[in-house]
Amino acid sequence: MTCYFRHLKGIFNEAGIEITNENKKEVDRIIHTLMGVDYKNCPEVWREIKKRIADDKEAFVSTLKKASR
């Protein structure tokens, strides 16, 4: 779980999301849902995240921010 979180610290900061032990699993599930990937498929969700960031980082940050509220 959350094997890709260390790569997203800047994205989480931009989205105003503070990752804690209490919310880490919930944020992970939200991201999997947003990426359309089955939960706990870390490699696939990370591939999709990288594509979306490359395509439109601001849109990804905005979507993540809205979904995590």
ABEGO torsion letter per residue (X at the ends): XGAAAAAAAAAAAAAGBBBBAAAAAAAAAAAAAAAGBBBGBAAAAAAAAAAAAAABAAAAAAAAAAAAX
